[in-house]
Amino acid sequence: MTDILAIIQARQNSNRLPNKVLTKFNGDFLINIIINRLSGSKFLDKIVIATGSKKLNHKLINFANENNHNIFIGSEIDVLNRFYKCAKKYKAKNILRITADCPFIDYKIVDNLINIYKKLKVDYASNTLKPHFPDGMDAEIFSFEALEIANKFAKKVEQREHVTPYIISSSKFTKANYKLEKNYSNYRITLDDKSDLIRINKIFKNFKNKKNFDFNKILQFIKSNPSFFKVGENFRNSGYNMSNGQKVWLRAKQIIPGGNMILSKRPDMFLPGKWPTYFTKTKNCKVWDLDGKSFYDLSYMGVGTNLLGYSNKAVDQAVLNIVKNGNMSTLNAKEDVILAEKLISLNPWADMVRFARSGGEANAIAIRIARAATGKDNIAVCGYHGWHDWYLSSNIQKQNNLDELLLPELQVNGVPKKLKGTVYPFKYNDFNSLKNIVNRHNIGVIKMEVMRNIVPKGNFLKKIKKLANEKNIVLIFDECTSGFRETDGGLHKKYKIEPDMAIFGKALGNGYAINAIVGKRNIMEAVHSTFISSTFWSERIGTSAAIATLDEMKKFQSWKIVSTRGKKLKYNWNKIFKNNNFKVDVLGLDAIPSFVFKSKNNLIYKTFITQEMLKNKYLATNMMYLSLAHTDKVLSNYLELFNEIIYKLSRKIMTKNIDEILDGEPSYSTFTRLN
């Protein structure tokens, strides 16, 4: 029989900081440091590492065996059951629970806690019921009987994942709390993510090569550097207190490469550890998350797909009618013809239309048709055109070719090397660079966005059109993003430039998957000399949604409304930034305005805005896809709050270290478009 068994909860596949238990500090591994610091206890009979059964933990298991540490392997997800089986194996009467993110756990604190537990004869004692210790000095002790009851009756996921919540919340058990005379719970010395590494290393560096310095000395040191270690109570026990959306995201990253299907929706792009991440329903410009909280979406609006607003009644009804009567059959859908006729009427220069469901494949279709029409392989590109091989092949020739068009230092593993030298990027408003490419590389296609962040200068678009005509080059405008934002069709109508082909997506179906390639007959008919076909391009939800969307756009003249509101928003942003002495570039189409701080701290400032907006139930960043649902009242309320936040940011910059203005980590900038 073991009177007190210390179980260290550890795993290799930590979501926020993988492999942290085998991170080295002062020449030793974290798990060794924790065991060494616990070994001074006069009460602990045995120390065991309890880990999960996944393959990722094998390195830890092998390490423990090689270093003669006791190791127990149990359920990966049901940690409560892992503890129960471990305690049962070692016939433990009492269990001390320590997590492997506590590098400074002090055996004296452990012994004091055990004394309280034994003296009061309770079922459970900890220093976290009403925390006074810094985050990272956490310890819990409980009886085997309490653990056995919890293992039998705990049903909720979080109760089984975090071991003791059932014991803590149940009236069946007696409990005691160990606290200090003063409250230091808003100090953080735990190891949970990359930002914690800096704090942990700072402490180890202060004590040089020592490993067993006690808590009082640590406390003296962090009190002498309060701003560095103080993070706020809302950051404590982030794993247990995180939202349902964040919990699902952690699960997603284990089973979905990258976590989701589109980079633009990854939570770390907005607010790491805090972003709601998942939704249950939408309406107008509001989104509800997994916890039932509602937010005003003043950011991406479905990555630009909902120009009419979320869950538009007319569009949804058209889709419901299709669902009721059937979406797919052996026969074709008449809606293809109706939608094609509508798009040709909006683009009189065009004669024919093909449909797809995503922007990337629509771009690939257009390139295939254009190459077939010209008989030439080489393409000149400007802007972002999706993930397909033809486009990413530009980075085979030179790894940073697309840096100013897409992702800096984009990796293109998997793209055939034989495509090298077929795609050549040119900079927006740099006509000479395009002209040089055309003269040197037998270009058959020019593929570009009409405009994104900066306006065309020096007759840039007209020069490109003239060059394409002279050299018999197919000119394709990618209007997936810009379409229907400022005209009743493509942005090219605003600049009076007619392409040979154009691609429309995003706003076309108001949230339903539909993309269209429109073009001149002599080019589009080249489809007969190649093979382009896919089953789900023939479903009719997308085309029906697009027909209804175009009707709604025409009814409200939506392009005029959103561009007018965007122009006003840009004006107000500039005014607010100027009043608070920020140097900022306000960019983009009027219907898709954005801003960038002219500062090396741009990401921190942007994240602060998102952080503070979220506290007030707004999804907001430095970019906004405007919609009809963004009424004058909605935008007025947003701007009032935005003004307060920018003022608050300016005050904080003046009075605080820049690293202290965020509650967590800054957002990641991995999707940069400069043109």
C-alpha positions as CSV (number, residue, x, y, z in Angstrom):
1,M,0.0,0.0,0.0
2,T,1.3,3.5,-1.0
3,D,0.2,6.2,1.4
4,I,0.8,9.2,-0.9
5,L,1.5,8.7,-4.6
6,A,2.5,11.7,-6.6
7,I,1.2,11.6,-10.2
8,I,2.7,14.0,-12.7
9,Q,0.3,14.5,-15.6
10,A,2.3,14.8,-18.7
11,R,2.1,14.4,-22.5
12,Q,4.2,15.1,-25.6
13,N,1.4,16.4,-27.8
14,S,0.6,19.6,-26.0
15,N,-1.5,21.7,-28.4
16,R,0.0,25.0,-27.5
17,L,3.6,23.9,-26.8
18,P,4.4,20.4,-28.2
19,N,7.2,18.4,-26.5
20,K,7.4,20.8,-23.6
21,V,8.0,18.1,-21.0
22,L,11.3,17.4,-22.6
23,T,12.3,21.0,-23.0
24,K,15.7,21.8,-21.5
25,F,16.3,24.4,-18.9
26,N,19.8,24.9,-17.4
27,G,21.0,21.8,-19.1
28,D,18.3,19.5,-17.7
29,F,14.9,18.3,-19.0
30,L,11.7,19.8,-17.5
31,I,10.4,16.4,-16.4
32,N,13.6,15.7,-14.5
33,I,13.5,19.1,-12.9
34,I,10.0,18.6,-11.6
35,I,10.8,15.1,-10.3
36,N,13.9,16.4,-8.6
37,R,12.1,19.3,-7.0
38,L,9.4,16.9,-5.6
39,S,11.9,14.4,-4.3
40,G,12.7,16.6,-1.3
41,S,9.2,15.9,0.2
42,K,9.1,13.9,3.4
43,F,5.6,12.6,2.7
44,L,5.8,11.3,-0.9
45,D,6.3,7.5,-1.1
46,K,6.5,7.3,-4.9
47,I,6.5,9.6,-7.9
48,V,4.9,8.4,-11.2
49,I,4.6,10.1,-14.6
50,A,1.2,9.4,-16.1
51,T,0.9,9.9,-19.8
52,G,-1.4,9.0,-22.7
53,S,-1.2,6.0,-25.1
54,K,-0.7,7.9,-28.3
55,K,2.4,7.3,-30.4
56,L,3.4,10.9,-29.9
57,N,4.1,10.1,-26.2
58,H,6.6,7.3,-27.0
59,K,9.5,9.6,-26.8
60,L,8.5,10.6,-23.2
61,I,7.9,6.9,-22.3
62,N,11.3,5.9,-23.6
63,F,13.0,8.8,-21.8
64,A,11.3,7.8,-18.5
65,N,12.4,4.2,-18.9
66,E,16.0,5.2,-19.7
67,N,16.1,7.4,-16.6
68,N,14.5,4.9,-14.3
69,H,11.4,7.1,-13.7
70,N,8.1,5.3,-12.9
71,I,5.8,5.7,-15.9
72,F,2.2,4.8,-16.4
73,I,0.4,4.7,-19.7
74,G,-3.4,5.3,-19.8
75,S,-6.1,6.9,-21.8
76,E,-5.1,9.9,-23.9
77,I,-8.3,11.8,-23.5
78,D,-9.9,10.4,-20.4
79,V,-7.3,11.6,-17.9
80,L,-9.5,11.0,-14.9
81,N,-9.5,7.3,-15.8
82,R,-5.8,7.4,-16.4
83,F,-5.3,8.7,-12.8
84,Y,-7.7,6.1,-11.4
85,K,-6.0,3.2,-13.0
86,C,-2.5,4.5,-12.1
87,A,-3.6,5.0,-8.4
88,K,-5.1,1.5,-8.4
89,K,-2.0,-0.1,-9.8
90,Y,0.2,1.4,-7.1
91,K,-2.5,0.8,-4.4
92,A,-2.4,4.4,-3.4
93,K,-4.4,5.6,-0.4
94,N,-3.9,9.3,-1.4
95,I,-2.9,11.0,-4.6
96,L,-1.0,14.2,-5.2
97,R,-1.7,15.6,-8.6
98,I,1.0,17.7,-10.3
99,T,0.9,18.8,-14.0
100,A,4.0,18.9,-16.1
101,D,3.7,22.6,-16.8
102,C,4.8,23.5,-13.2
103,P,8.7,23.7,-13.5
104,F,9.0,25.5,-10.1
105,I,6.8,23.3,-7.9
106,D,8.3,23.4,-4.4
107,Y,8.4,20.3,-2.2
108,K,7.9,22.6,0.9
109,I,4.6,23.8,-0.6
110,V,3.6,20.2,-1.3
111,D,4.4,19.2,2.3
112,N,2.5,22.1,3.7
113,L,-0.5,21.1,1.6
114,I,-0.3,17.5,2.7
115,N,-0.1,18.7,6.3
116,I,-3.4,20.6,5.9
117,Y,-5.0,17.7,4.1
118,K,-4.0,15.2,6.9
119,K,-4.7,17.6,9.8
120,L,-8.2,18.5,8.6
121,K,-9.0,15.0,7.4
122,V,-10.6,16.2,4.2
123,D,-11.3,14.3,0.9
124,Y,-9.6,17.0,-1.2
125,A,-7.1,19.8,-0.6
126,S,-5.4,22.2,-3.0
127,N,-3.9,25.6,-3.4
128,T,-6.2,26.4,-6.3
129,L,-9.8,26.4,-4.9
130,K,-9.2,30.1,-4.1
131,P,-5.8,30.6,-5.7
132,H,-3.2,32.8,-4.0
133,F,-0.1,31.2,-5.5
134,P,1.2,32.2,-8.9
135,D,-0.1,30.1,-11.8
136,G,2.5,27.3,-12.1
137,M,2.7,26.4,-8.4
138,D,-0.5,24.3,-8.5
139,A,-0.9,21.1,-6.4
140,E,-3.9,19.0,-5.4
141,I,-4.2,16.0,-3.1
142,F,-7.2,13.7,-2.7
143,S,-8.2,10.3,-1.4
144,F,-8.4,7.2,-3.6
145,E,-12.1,6.9,-2.5
146,A,-12.8,10.4,-3.9
147,L,-11.0,9.6,-7.1
148,E,-12.9,6.3,-7.5
149,I,-16.3,8.0,-7.1
150,A,-15.3,10.7,-9.6
151,N,-14.2,8.1,-12.1
152,K,-17.6,6.4,-11.7
153,F,-19.9,9.4,-11.8
154,A,-18.2,12.2,-13.8
155,K,-19.8,12.5,-17.2
156,K,-18.8,15.8,-18.7
157,V,-15.8,16.0,-21.1
158,E,-14.0,18.7,-19.0
159,Q,-14.5,16.6,-15.8
160,R,-12.7,13.7,-17.3
161,E,-10.1,15.7,-19.1
162,H,-9.0,17.8,-16.0
163,V,-9.4,15.0,-13.4
164,T,-10.7,16.9,-10.4
165,P,-13.6,19.2,-11.5
166,Y,-16.2,16.6,-10.4
167,I,-14.6,16.4,-6.9
168,I,-14.3,20.2,-6.6
169,S,-17.9,20.8,-7.6
170,S,-19.6,18.0,-5.8
171,S,-21.0,18.4,-2.2
172,K,-20.1,14.7,-1.5
173,F,-16.6,15.7,-0.6
174,T,-15.0,17.7,2.1
175,K,-12.4,20.2,0.9
176,A,-9.7,22.5,2.1
177,N,-7.8,25.4,0.5
178,Y,-4.1,26.3,1.1
179,K,-3.5,30.0,0.6
180,L,-0.9,32.7,1.3
181,E,-1.3,35.8,3.3
182,K,-1.2,37.9,0.1
183,N,-2.7,37.0,-3.2
184,Y,-0.2,36.4,-6.0
185,S,-2.5,34.5,-8.3
186,N,-2.2,37.0,-11.2
187,Y,1.4,36.1,-11.6
188,R,2.3,33.5,-14.2
189,I,5.3,31.1,-14.0
190,T,3.7,28.1,-15.7
191,L,4.7,26.6,-19.0
192,D,1.8,26.4,-21.4
193,D,2.8,28.2,-24.6
194,K,5.7,29.9,-26.3
195,S,5.3,33.2,-24.5
196,D,5.8,31.3,-21.1
197,L,9.3,30.1,-22.2
198,I,10.6,33.7,-21.9
199,R,9.4,33.9,-18.3
200,I,10.6,30.5,-17.3
201,N,14.1,31.1,-18.8
202,K,14.3,34.4,-17.0
203,I,13.8,32.7,-13.7
204,F,16.3,29.9,-14.4
205,K,18.8,32.5,-15.6
206,N,18.5,34.5,-12.5
207,F,19.3,31.5,-10.3
208,K,22.1,30.5,-12.7
209,N,22.8,26.7,-12.5
210,K,20.7,26.0,-9.4
211,K,17.5,23.9,-9.8
212,N,16.1,23.6,-6.2
213,F,15.7,27.3,-5.3
214,D,12.6,27.6,-3.1
215,F,9.4,29.4,-3.7
216,N,10.1,32.3,-1.4
217,K,13.2,33.2,-3.5
218,I,11.2,32.9,-6.7
219,L,8.5,35.1,-5.2
220,Q,11.1,37.8,-4.3
221,F,12.3,37.7,-7.9
222,I,8.9,38.0,-9.6
223,K,7.9,40.8,-7.2
224,S,11.0,42.7,-8.3
225,N,9.9,42.2,-11.9
226,P,6.0,42.5,-11.6
227,S,5.2,43.8,-15.1
228,F,7.1,40.8,-16.6
229,F,5.2,38.1,-14.7
230,K,1.8,39.7,-14.1
231,V,-0.7,38.6,-16.7
232,G,-4.2,38.9,-15.2
233,E,-6.5,36.4,-13.6
234,N,-8.4,35.7,-16.8
235,F,-5.3,33.9,-18.2
236,R,-5.1,31.4,-15.3
237,N,-6.0,27.8,-16.0
238,S,-6.7,28.7,-19.6
239,G,-7.2,25.1,-20.6
240,Y,-10.0,24.5,-18.2
241,N,-11.6,27.9,-18.7
242,M,-11.3,28.2,-22.5
243,S,-14.4,28.5,-24.6
244,N,-16.1,25.6,-26.3
245,G,-14.9,26.9,-29.6
246,Q,-11.3,26.9,-28.5
247,K,-11.7,23.3,-27.1
248,V,-13.1,22.1,-30.4
249,W,-10.2,23.9,-32.2
250,L,-7.7,21.9,-30.1
251,R,-9.5,18.7,-31.1
252,A,-9.6,19.8,-34.8
253,K,-5.8,20.3,-35.0
254,Q,-5.3,16.7,-33.9
255,I,-7.4,15.2,-36.7
256,I,-7.5,17.9,-39.5
257,P,-4.2,19.0,-41.0
258,G,-4.0,22.8,-40.3
259,G,-7.2,22.6,-38.2
260,N,-9.6,23.7,-40.9
261,M,-10.1,24.2,-44.6
262,I,-9.1,27.8,-45.1
263,L,-6.2,29.8,-43.7
264,S,-8.3,33.0,-43.4
265,K,-10.5,31.4,-40.7
266,R,-7.7,30.1,-38.4
267,P,-8.2,31.7,-34.9
268,D,-4.6,32.6,-34.5
269,M,-5.0,35.0,-37.4
270,F,-7.3,37.0,-35.1
271,L,-6.8,36.4,-31.4
272,P,-4.8,33.4,-30.2
273,G,-6.5,31.5,-27.4
274,K,-9.5,33.8,-27.3
275,W,-11.2,33.8,-30.7
276,P,-14.7,32.1,-30.7
277,T,-13.6,30.0,-33.8
278,Y,-16.8,28.1,-34.4
279,F,-20.4,29.2,-35.0
280,T,-23.9,27.8,-34.6
281,K,-26.0,30.3,-36.5
282,T,-26.0,33.6,-38.3
283,K,-28.4,36.5,-39.2
284,N,-27.8,39.8,-40.9
285,C,-24.3,40.7,-39.5
286,K,-24.5,38.7,-36.3
287,V,-22.8,35.4,-35.5
288,W,-23.5,33.0,-32.5
289,D,-20.7,30.8,-31.2
290,L,-20.8,27.4,-29.5
291,D,-21.4,29.0,-26.1
292,G,-24.5,30.8,-27.3
293,K,-22.9,34.2,-27.3
294,S,-23.7,36.5,-30.2
295,F,-21.2,38.9,-31.9
296,Y,-21.5,41.6,-34.5
297,D,-19.3,40.6,-37.4
298,L,-17.4,43.7,-38.5
299,S,-14.7,41.6,-40.1
300,Y,-14.8,39.0,-42.8
301,M,-18.5,38.2,-43.2
302,G,-17.7,34.6,-44.3
303,V,-14.5,35.7,-46.0
304,G,-16.5,38.1,-48.2
305,T,-19.3,35.7,-49.3
306,N,-22.3,37.4,-47.7
307,L,-22.6,40.8,-49.3
308,L,-26.4,40.8,-48.7
309,G,-25.8,39.9,-45.0
310,Y,-26.0,36.5,-43.3
311,S,-29.0,34.2,-43.9
312,N,-30.7,36.5,-46.5
313,K,-34.3,35.5,-46.6
314,A,-34.8,35.5,-50.3
315,V,-31.6,33.6,-51.1
316,D,-32.2,31.0,-48.4
317,Q,-35.8,30.5,-49.6
318,A,-34.6,29.8,-53.1
319,V,-32.2,27.2,-51.7
320,L,-34.8,25.6,-49.5
321,N,-37.1,25.2,-52.6
322,I,-34.2,23.4,-54.3
323,V,-33.7,21.2,-51.2
324,K,-37.4,20.4,-51.2
325,N,-37.5,19.4,-54.9
326,G,-34.1,17.9,-55.3
327,N,-30.6,19.2,-55.8
328,M,-29.0,16.6,-58.1
329,S,-30.4,14.2,-60.8
330,T,-29.3,12.4,-64.0
331,L,-30.7,15.4,-65.9
332,N,-29.3,18.9,-66.1
333,A,-30.4,22.0,-64.1
334,K,-32.2,24.8,-66.0
335,E,-30.7,27.2,-63.5
336,D,-27.3,26.9,-65.2
337,V,-28.9,28.5,-68.3
338,I,-30.7,31.2,-66.4
339,L,-27.7,32.2,-64.4
340,A,-25.5,32.2,-67.5
341,E,-27.9,34.6,-69.3
342,K,-27.9,36.9,-66.3
343,L,-24.1,37.1,-66.2
344,I,-23.8,37.7,-69.9
345,S,-26.4,40.5,-69.7
346,L,-24.2,42.1,-66.9
347,N,-21.1,41.7,-69.1
348,P,-22.1,42.5,-72.7
349,W,-18.6,41.9,-73.9
350,A,-18.9,38.2,-72.9
351,D,-20.7,35.4,-74.8
352,M,-20.3,32.2,-72.8
353,V,-20.1,31.0,-69.1
354,R,-18.8,28.0,-67.2
355,F,-19.5,27.3,-63.6
356,A,-17.5,25.9,-60.7
357,R,-18.0,25.9,-56.9
358,S,-14.7,27.4,-55.5
359,G,-12.5,30.3,-56.5
360,G,-9.3,28.2,-56.8
361,E,-10.9,25.7,-59.2
362,A,-12.5,28.5,-61.2
363,N,-9.1,30.1,-61.7
364,A,-7.7,26.8,-62.7
365,I,-10.5,26.3,-65.2
366,A,-9.9,29.8,-66.7
367,I,-6.2,29.1,-67.1
368,R,-6.8,25.7,-68.7
369,I,-9.2,27.3,-71.3
370,A,-6.9,30.2,-72.0
371,R,-3.9,27.9,-72.5
372,A,-6.0,25.7,-74.8
373,A,-7.1,28.8,-76.8
374,T,-3.6,30.3,-77.2
375,G,-1.5,27.1,-77.4
376,K,1.0,28.8,-75.0
377,D,1.9,27.6,-71.5
378,N,3.4,30.7,-70.0
379,I,1.4,33.1,-67.7
380,A,2.0,36.5,-66.2
381,V,0.2,37.0,-62.9
382,C,-0.6,39.9,-60.5
383,G,-2.6,39.2,-57.4
384,Y,-3.9,36.2,-55.5
385,H,-5.4,33.3,-57.6
386,G,-5.8,30.3,-55.3
387,W,-3.9,27.2,-54.3
388,H,-3.6,25.2,-57.5
389,D,-0.3,24.0,-59.0
390,W,-0.3,26.4,-62.0
391,Y,-0.2,29.4,-59.7
392,L,2.1,28.1,-56.9
393,S,4.6,26.9,-59.5
394,S,5.9,30.5,-59.6
395,N,7.7,29.8,-56.4
396,I,9.7,26.9,-57.8
397,Q,11.8,29.2,-59.9
398,K,12.4,31.6,-57.0
399,Q,11.0,30.9,-53.5
400,N,10.0,34.4,-52.8
401,N,8.3,35.1,-56.2
402,L,4.9,35.3,-54.6
403,D,5.9,37.1,-51.5
404,E,4.2,40.3,-52.5
405,L,1.2,38.6,-54.0
406,L,0.4,35.8,-51.4
407,L,2.3,34.3,-48.5
408,P,5.8,35.4,-47.7
409,E,8.3,32.5,-48.1
410,L,5.5,30.2,-49.2
411,Q,6.4,26.5,-49.3
412,V,5.3,24.7,-52.4
413,N,6.2,21.1,-51.7
414,G,4.1,18.8,-53.9
415,V,3.9,21.1,-56.8
416,P,5.6,19.4,-59.8
417,K,9.1,20.8,-60.5
418,K,8.5,20.5,-64.2
419,L,6.1,23.5,-64.0
420,K,9.1,25.7,-63.2
421,G,9.4,28.7,-65.6
422,T,5.7,28.8,-66.6
423,V,4.3,31.5,-64.3
424,Y,5.9,35.0,-63.9
425,P,4.6,37.4,-61.3
426,F,4.6,41.2,-61.9
427,K,3.9,44.1,-59.5
428,Y,0.8,46.1,-59.5
429,N,1.2,49.5,-61.2
430,D,4.6,48.4,-62.7
431,F,3.8,48.1,-66.4
432,N,7.4,47.9,-67.4
433,S,7.9,44.7,-65.4
434,L,5.0,43.1,-67.2
435,K,6.3,44.3,-70.6
436,N,9.7,42.8,-69.9
437,I,8.1,39.5,-68.9
438,V,5.9,39.4,-72.1
439,N,8.9,40.2,-74.3
440,R,11.1,37.5,-72.8
441,H,8.9,34.6,-72.0
442,N,6.3,33.9,-74.8
443,I,3.4,34.8,-72.5
444,G,0.0,33.5,-73.6
445,V,-2.1,34.6,-70.6
446,I,-2.1,37.7,-68.3
447,K,-4.0,36.9,-65.1
448,M,-4.7,39.6,-62.6
449,E,-6.9,41.2,-60.0
450,V,-8.3,44.5,-61.3
451,M,-7.5,46.2,-57.9
452,R,-7.0,45.2,-54.3
453,N,-5.4,47.7,-52.0
454,I,-4.1,50.4,-54.3
455,V,-5.7,52.2,-57.2
456,P,-4.4,51.8,-60.8
457,K,-2.1,54.7,-61.8
458,G,-0.7,56.0,-65.1
459,N,-3.3,54.2,-67.2
460,F,-1.9,50.9,-65.9
461,L,-5.0,48.8,-66.9
462,K,-5.4,50.4,-70.3
463,K,-1.7,49.8,-71.1
464,I,-2.2,46.1,-70.1
465,K,-5.2,45.8,-72.3
466,K,-3.4,47.4,-75.3
467,L,-0.4,45.1,-74.7
468,A,-2.6,42.0,-74.6
469,N,-4.3,42.9,-77.9
470,E,-1.0,43.6,-79.6
471,K,0.6,40.4,-78.5
472,N,-2.5,38.2,-78.9
473,I,-2.5,37.4,-75.2
474,V,-5.7,36.4,-73.3
475,L,-6.4,38.9,-70.5
476,I,-8.2,37.4,-67.5
477,F,-9.5,39.5,-64.7
478,D,-9.9,37.6,-61.4
479,E,-12.9,39.3,-59.8
480,C,-13.7,36.6,-57.2
481,T,-13.2,39.1,-54.5
482,S,-13.9,42.4,-56.3
483,G,-17.0,41.4,-58.2
484,F,-20.3,43.1,-57.3
485,R,-18.7,45.3,-54.7
486,E,-18.6,48.6,-56.6
487,T,-20.6,47.9,-59.8
488,D,-23.4,45.5,-60.8
489,G,-20.8,43.1,-62.1
490,G,-17.0,43.4,-62.2
491,L,-14.7,46.1,-61.0
492,H,-13.4,46.4,-64.6
493,K,-16.7,48.2,-65.5
494,K,-15.6,51.0,-63.2
495,Y,-12.4,51.4,-65.1
496,K,-14.0,50.8,-68.5
497,I,-11.6,47.9,-69.4
498,E,-13.1,44.8,-71.0
499,P,-11.1,41.6,-70.5
500,D,-11.2,38.4,-72.5
501,M,-12.3,36.4,-69.5
502,A,-13.5,37.2,-66.0
503,I,-14.0,35.1,-62.9
504,F,-16.7,35.8,-60.3
505,G,-17.2,34.2,-56.9
506,K,-17.5,35.0,-53.2
507,A,-20.5,37.4,-53.2
508,L,-22.1,35.8,-56.2
509,G,-24.0,33.2,-54.1
510,N,-24.3,35.1,-50.8
511,G,-22.8,32.3,-48.7
512,Y,-23.5,29.4,-51.1
513,A,-20.8,27.8,-53.2
514,I,-20.8,29.2,-56.8
515,N,-18.2,30.6,-59.1
516,A,-18.5,31.6,-62.7
517,I,-16.0,32.0,-65.6
518,V,-17.4,34.3,-68.2
519,G,-15.6,35.0,-71.5
520,K,-15.6,35.7,-75.2
521,R,-16.8,32.9,-77.5
522,N,-13.6,32.4,-79.5
523,I,-11.7,31.7,-76.2
524,M,-14.4,29.8,-74.2
525,E,-15.0,27.3,-77.0
526,A,-11.5,26.1,-76.6
527,V,-13.0,24.0,-73.8
528,H,-13.9,21.5,-76.5
529,S,-10.2,20.8,-77.2
530,T,-9.5,19.8,-73.5
531,F,-11.2,18.1,-70.6
532,I,-12.9,20.1,-67.9
533,S,-15.7,18.3,-65.9
534,S,-16.8,17.6,-62.4
535,T,-19.9,16.0,-60.8
536,F,-20.8,18.7,-58.3
537,W,-20.5,21.5,-60.8
538,S,-23.9,20.3,-61.9
539,E,-25.7,20.6,-58.6
540,R,-28.2,23.5,-58.5
541,I,-28.1,24.9,-55.0
542,G,-25.2,27.2,-56.0
543,T,-26.8,28.4,-59.3
544,S,-30.2,29.0,-57.6
545,A,-28.6,30.9,-54.8
546,A,-26.7,33.1,-57.3
547,I,-29.9,33.8,-59.3
548,A,-31.6,35.0,-56.2
549,T,-28.6,36.9,-55.0
550,L,-28.3,38.8,-58.3
551,D,-32.0,39.7,-58.1
552,E,-31.6,41.0,-54.5
553,M,-28.5,43.0,-55.6
554,K,-30.4,44.6,-58.4
555,K,-33.4,45.3,-56.1
556,F,-31.3,47.3,-53.6
557,Q,-28.4,48.3,-55.8
558,S,-26.2,46.9,-53.2
559,W,-22.9,47.8,-54.8
560,K,-23.8,51.5,-54.4
561,I,-24.7,51.1,-50.7
562,V,-21.7,49.1,-49.6
563,S,-19.2,51.2,-51.5
564,T,-20.7,54.4,-50.1
565,R,-20.7,53.1,-46.5
566,G,-17.1,51.9,-47.0
567,K,-16.0,55.3,-48.2
568,K,-17.5,56.9,-45.1
569,L,-15.8,54.2,-42.9
570,K,-12.4,55.0,-44.4
571,Y,-12.9,58.7,-43.7
572,N,-13.8,58.0,-40.1
573,W,-10.9,55.6,-39.6
574,N,-8.5,58.2,-40.9
575,K,-10.0,60.8,-38.6
576,I,-9.8,58.6,-35.5
577,F,-6.2,57.6,-36.2
578,K,-5.1,61.2,-36.8
579,N,-6.8,62.4,-33.6
580,N,-4.8,59.8,-31.7
581,N,-1.5,60.5,-33.4
582,F,-1.2,57.1,-35.2
583,K,0.3,56.9,-38.7
584,V,-1.8,54.4,-40.6
585,D,-2.4,53.5,-44.3
586,V,-6.1,53.1,-45.0
587,L,-6.4,50.9,-48.1
588,G,-8.5,48.7,-50.3
589,L,-11.7,48.9,-52.3
590,D,-14.3,51.1,-50.6
591,A,-16.4,48.0,-50.1
592,I,-13.5,46.1,-48.5
593,P,-11.6,48.7,-46.5
594,S,-8.5,47.9,-44.5
595,F,-5.8,49.6,-42.5
596,V,-2.2,49.0,-41.6
597,F,-0.2,50.7,-38.8
598,K,3.0,52.3,-40.0
599,S,4.8,50.7,-37.1
600,K,6.9,47.6,-36.3
601,N,4.2,46.9,-33.7
602,N,1.5,46.7,-36.3
603,L,0.5,43.2,-35.3
604,I,0.3,44.0,-31.6
605,Y,-1.8,47.1,-32.3
606,K,-4.1,45.1,-34.6
607,T,-4.4,42.3,-32.0
608,F,-5.3,44.8,-29.3
609,I,-8.1,46.2,-31.4
610,T,-9.5,42.6,-31.9
611,Q,-9.0,41.8,-28.2
612,E,-10.9,44.9,-27.0
613,M,-13.6,44.6,-29.7
614,L,-14.3,41.0,-28.7
615,K,-14.8,42.0,-25.1
616,N,-17.6,44.2,-26.4
617,K,-19.1,41.4,-28.6
618,Y,-17.7,42.5,-31.9
619,L,-15.7,40.3,-34.3
620,A,-13.3,42.9,-35.7
621,T,-9.8,43.2,-37.1
622,N,-8.0,45.6,-39.5
623,M,-10.2,44.6,-42.5
624,M,-13.9,44.6,-43.2
625,Y,-16.1,43.1,-45.9
626,L,-19.0,45.4,-45.9
627,S,-22.6,44.1,-46.5
628,L,-26.1,45.5,-46.7
629,A,-26.5,44.3,-43.1
630,H,-23.9,46.8,-41.9
631,T,-26.4,49.5,-41.5
632,D,-25.6,53.1,-40.6
633,K,-26.6,52.4,-37.0
634,V,-24.4,49.3,-36.8
635,L,-21.4,51.2,-38.3
636,S,-22.1,54.2,-36.0
637,N,-22.0,52.0,-32.9
638,Y,-18.9,50.3,-34.2
639,L,-17.1,53.6,-34.8
640,E,-18.0,54.9,-31.4
641,L,-16.4,51.8,-29.8
642,F,-13.5,51.9,-32.2
643,N,-12.7,55.5,-31.2
644,E,-12.6,54.5,-27.5
645,I,-10.3,51.6,-28.2
646,I,-7.9,53.6,-30.3
647,Y,-7.8,56.2,-27.6
648,K,-7.2,53.5,-25.0
649,L,-4.4,52.0,-27.2
650,S,-2.7,55.4,-27.4
651,R,-2.8,55.8,-23.6
652,K,-1.5,52.3,-23.0
653,I,1.4,52.9,-25.4
654,M,2.4,56.0,-23.5
655,T,2.2,54.4,-20.0
656,K,3.1,50.7,-20.5
657,N,5.7,48.4,-22.0
658,I,4.4,47.5,-25.5
659,D,4.5,43.7,-24.5
660,E,2.0,44.3,-21.7
661,I,-1.0,45.6,-23.6
662,L,-2.2,42.2,-24.7
663,D,-4.0,39.6,-22.6
664,G,-2.3,36.9,-24.6
665,E,-0.2,36.4,-27.7
666,P,-0.3,38.7,-30.8
667,S,-2.1,37.4,-33.9
668,Y,0.0,35.7,-36.6
669,S,0.6,37.4,-39.9
670,T,0.7,34.6,-42.4
671,F,-1.5,35.9,-45.2
672,T,-0.1,39.1,-46.5
673,R,-1.3,40.7,-49.8
674,L,0.4,43.9,-50.8
675,N,-1.4,44.7,-54.1
